[in-house]
Amino acid sequence: MLAAFAARIDADDPLRGLEVGERPEPRVPDGWTTVTVRAATLNHHDVWTLRGVGISADRLPIILGCDVAGTDEDGNDVVVHAVIADPDAGDGDETLDPRRSLLSERYDGTFAERVAVPRRNLLPKSAVLSFEEAACLPTAYLTAYEMLFGKAGVQPGATVLVQGAGGGVATALILIGRAAGYRIWATSRSEAKRERAVKLGADHAFPPGARLPERVDAVMETVGEATWAHSLRSLRPGGRIVIAGATSGQAPPAELNRVFFTQLSVVGSTMGTRGQLLRLLRFCEQTGVRPLIDRVLPLARARDGFAAMIAGEQTGKIVFTPR
Ligand SMILES: NC(=O)c1ccc[n+]([C@@H]2O[C@H](COP(=O)([O-])OP(=O)(O)OC[C@H]3O[C@@H](n4cnc5c(N)ncnc54)[C@H](OP(=O)(O)O)[C@@H]3O)[C@@H](O)[C@H]2O)c1
């Protein structure tokens, strides 16, 4: 079957390790089932894999892609929870299972015609979402949902700063946050993306590092080094940074004096549970929120999608369809 896979690791030139071509049909372990892919979405995670972050060369070749919507073996329309884990090992929360992985880390991912997944990870696709929209939810939108509603500790009406407005997680934060009644401020390197953020529902969009009209209650960080100092400076005393990514680098100065003197909290966040994905689907139904899609490409042209993400060109999600 056709698939986009990591054939080798190259930290500096991730596209060099990407191949699009034939791979064997999925092997289906006990308790797993096969999903026929209708749409799969690109996450920065797939670029990290090609750079060798979170994976070692002995796992290659591996099919990339965490997210998928498609049809199960009985012909039902499904969306797949991307976290491969045992909830019992995480005291009821599969994201806390120490052996947790995502599709494409230990098992082949979703950039293919078919993918094997644990039966437990199947959820019914909401009829109000297209396959392309549903395939945006399991990583970027679920992460945004947990950052805002699980980790931020602020109520609707609070002011939330979203760093790096163009990204998949960031656009999800703007859309979900707006629909839930937060005042959303955003930053982006690009003026066009700042305008887009406001159209999406951000109240204001600022260039990176801008002095804000007032300090915010919480900051949603996925950019890392490039925005960390601004995130710390932008918080009110007692405010909280929720961090789920570090695209621009993972080792900014910690500024410990500022953290303790203004009594800030820094909280890490990764993905969400199957139950939260179910509630996120319902949230989309109830609020009318629809994931923002930057472009849809045939899987055969996956390389173009990766190149756009590496260049930081997209606003929203890049989707691949196998047919
Ligand atoms: N913890 C989790 O469960 C989880 C889940 C999903 C994603 N993540 C992580 O979160 C990050 C974002 O993922 P994504 O899929 O949303 O990626 P993406 O769509 O490629 O977005 C990249 C983001 O980085 C910003 N950015 C990149 N380089 C920058 C720089 N030098 N200066 C300022 N901003 C920069 C972009 O902002 P502008 O272009 O608007 O400036 C954009 O928001 C990744 O590192 C990913 O690994 C973690």
The ligand as an ORCA input file, in Angstrom:
! r2SCAN-3c Opt
* xyz 0 1
  N       2.519     17.831     24.168
  C       1.706     17.405     23.211
  O       0.874     16.528     23.420
  C       1.794     18.040     21.865
  C       0.748     17.876     20.948
  C       0.821     18.559     19.746
  C       1.941     19.348     19.448
  N       2.966     19.410     20.339
  C       4.157     20.259     20.053
  O       3.723     21.604     19.922
  C       4.459     22.257     18.911
  C       3.511     22.802     17.860
  O       2.947     21.700     17.168
  P       2.049     21.933     15.878
  O       1.743     20.589     15.325
  O       0.979     22.903     16.202
  O       3.151     22.616     14.911
  P       3.009     23.596     13.679
  O       1.634     23.532     13.121
  O       4.167     23.340     12.805
  O       3.194     25.026     14.355
  C       4.477     25.541     14.629
  C       4.329     26.701     15.594
  O       5.593     27.202     15.999
  C       5.634     28.586     15.879
  N       7.062     28.838     15.619
  C       7.940     28.006     15.056
  N       9.191     28.513     15.049
  C       9.088     29.665     15.620
  C      10.027     30.658     15.889
  N      11.315     30.532     15.584
  N       9.579     31.753     16.470
  C       8.287     31.870     16.786
  N       7.346     30.925     16.560
  C       7.755     29.852     15.970
  C       4.623     28.935     14.809
  O       4.074     30.204     15.040
  P       3.898     31.373     13.929
  O       4.321     30.813     12.610
  O       2.473     31.805     13.972
  O       4.791     32.451     14.427
  C       3.569     27.860     15.070
  O       2.718     28.203     16.139
  C       5.451     21.222     18.352
  O       6.704     21.413     18.954
  C       4.833     19.890     18.750
  O       5.790     18.882     18.896
  C       2.899     18.780     21.535
*
